[in-house]
Amino acid sequence: MAVQRHPARAARLRELEAVAAEADDREALDAAVAEIHDILAAARREAAAS
């Protein structure tokens, strides 16, 4: 997967997954999910371009 090609991005994705799993308010969850979406969208664009 394109995310794994970038160690910092992959690490951030794992951090965000943990934040989302433990979020106790909607705002924190929404922010984590939005950033996860951005990371995955960038990975999809990179995969499509290669």
Protein Blocks (a to p, Z undefined) as FASTA:
>chain_A
ZZlmpmklmmmmmmmmmmmmmocbfklmmmmmmmmmmmmmmmmmmmmmZZ
